[in-house]
Amino acid sequence: MPPSASTMKIRFITNRYVRRACLLAVMSACATAALPSAPGPDGLLGELDRTLADSRKYVAGRQSVLDSLKAVIARTSDDAGRYRLTGKLREMYVPFNLDTALHLANMKMAAAERLGNRRYMLDAQMNIAEATGAQGMYKEALEYMEGVDKGKLDIYQIEYYYHVYRLIYGLMADNCANEAAKRKYAARTDAYRDSLLVVNPPGSFNHVIVQADKDNAMRRYDVAISNLNKAYRHFTATHDRALIHYSLAMAYGGKGDRENEKKHLALSAIGDLKSGIREYTSLRKLAVLLYKEGDIDRAYAYMTRCMDDAAACNSIWRIYEVQKAFAIINKAYHAKLDRQRRVIMCSLVSIILLSLFLVAAVLLIKKQVRRATAARLEAQRANASLKELNAELSESSRIKEEYIAHYIDRCSLYIEKMDNYRKHLQKIAAKGGAKELYGELRSTETIDAELKEFYAHFDDSFLKLFPTFVEDFNALLRPEARVHLKPGEKLNTELRIFALVRLGIASSTKIASFLRYSVTTIYNYRVKLRNGAEGDRDKFDEAVMRIGRTDPGVR
């Protein structure tokens, strides 16, 4: 089992060298704001995210301090100076890299042995025990501590002596599977914690934190909260306040106040990160809390950082502690990613299907538009044809009306003339002039006169309907083929033929009968004029039919 968080927090607070190292790492400019003005959990999480994003610069700052101190040690030739500086460097490496801290403890021991200083050697031996115990080698750590003669320690070393035993037995209690042994180790842990309270003066930082740890262990949460709030303003170092916030978070967590627990864990994690250390507890506990609340993304990000720092610190027990929670959070995080991928895939499929539907709809609409356009064009053509037919019907009706009225009048006149001619013949027959009657019947003078008059009336009537027929007809012919009228003529034979064509009489036989010519003659006239057409001779008759049309769309 991994060690408890409180056990490992105590490890960093009882040695006065550690506090001094933290001050070197973070500088006074990184001090946190006063406790009463801290924002709520949600705002603190945003600040923590920003601090986490910038945290590498704090690690780099601490590394710079460590490198500077290493350079000083390298230039130091006397063992007393090397012992003192190596001790300070080891203290700074304890929360940064345990392997290096152990190596420096051994270097410190070597310097103490060269100096022959027994107190220095005992101090270095406890340093080795601390690092060994933190790495999980409890038997070896206890052997180192059993070799320490407590009676030969200075007063400040007594405090450290109790701290190392408190640390080792706390780790053993947390990692022991046997309940009886676990209770024994826990009792020894409590005993050494009480000893720490005796040797640390009241009001000191170590006394405040150890007392809060005891109050939380005894479930005196309100007492712990009250004492920590009172002490908060007296300690301004970033890492000191991070430890106070952590103890407050444990107290609020014991009370079941999750909001305040989360708030102080966030503040503690911010302080840890700004201190540039790699061995901490607050961020891991906060990640577990957020995981339980469903904030999987933050929990995964925080726990991933905890794992990276634990590995960089080479803290085996901390790696194990992080891994236990990380496995659950990692599984939940990837399950969430799988759900998101499924949602994205479903959305993508839906978008593709919708796109295909839209493409099909667009194609269908375009097809319908083409059909509608074709139908509209067909309707326009039909309307044009209808207009043409209406124009033809209107014109035909007008011509018929004109000619009906005219020929009713002519028929009445011809009936009257026939009656007068009958009476004239009757008078000749009454006088007994058979020879004179026969001569009258053989004469064509009357018929010729009537035909001349009939054609004159036809010309007048036609030109009344189509006053520009002659000009329009000649416009259809080449200049050399145009028809020229004699003085006094309105129409001649060629023009009368096509005047009848214009009136809708296309048959050469009917035209021949009307004009008293042979069909061959009429045919020859028509061919001659077609050959003189300005345009297509095969469409000459159609062009003649359009003469006089009033519809501009048909013209």
Disulfide bonds with the S-S distance in Angstrom:
none
